[in-house]
Amino acid sequence: MPFGAHESMELHEILTEKINMITHFNLYAQEARNPQLLDMIVRHQQEEIVAYNEMVSMAHGNTRFTPIPANTDIKASEQQVRYGLTTRRQAAPQADAVLSDSEIATAMLLCHKNAARNASWAALECADPNLRRTMMNSAATCMNQAYEVFLFMNQQGLYQVPTLNPQTAETFLNSYQPAPQELQAEYGVQGAGRMGQTANAYGAGNVNTSMNMAGQSGMERNAAMNPGARDSVLYGDRGGAPAQSPAASFSAYGNMRSPGQMQQSGQMQQQSSQMQQQ
């Protein structure tokens, strides 16, 4: 499977990051004391191994697979978030530091946050639709893993959430108001019509498409839902026209001129010069 230069380097970076994360989680599992933290380490490591193997399979040219959906199984309740600050212990680097549960949880949180950012950025550089979807799913999984670690730390008092004065927060956020109705009416009518036409066109063929997808491979299903997505990507330098320099592309007033206009302008200047010499 050919990849572009950008996506090849991004895939390399993400695979290196996955190896580092999986290796570190081995160390964390050996040092963790809290059973809940240990369970989280093991589950997250297994999820990262699955994501790593999926990307390696793509790097080796596997074209018949469906990107694994993002994991949304968070083993904690969002209703348990504690807001506000209590007494915080002072923090500073220590020469004789050990991997305590607090240090392990912090390291996991930073790993997942950085992995989510890096995979999101990698997805923006991907031309291949399957690789792009794989990076997006990896980013979403890392976001959920980071949130689960945050919930654990928050419940343990290791990650406190500062709050603003309620009146300050209300005044600050309530300054934003809904878009005016006239703006929605001006552009919404035409937009709604186009959206309705697109939805009708998609819905009319979607039933048949879904029925025909049964028994197909992952790549075939992707092709059915996104006809020509992979094949429509053009790779390599196809010898396009030489780029115009910025100075040659803009007039003194900042208005862009086409090559034909520039050539015509040059001819007129030459004629004017010849007339002055005569």
Secondary structure, DSSP 8 states (H G I E B T S, - for coil): ----HHHHHHHHHHHHHHHHHHHHHHHHHHH---HHHHHHHHHHHHHHHHHHHHHHHHHTT--S----------SS-GGG--BB----------TT----HHHHHHHHHHHHHHHHHHHHHHHHT--SHHHHHHHHHHHHHHHHHHHHHHHHHHHTTSS-B----HHHHHHHHTT-----HHHHHHHHHHHHHHHHHHHHHHHHHHHHHHHHTTT--HHHHHHHHSTTTTTT---S---------HHHHB-TTS-B--HHHHHHHHHHHHHHHHHHH-
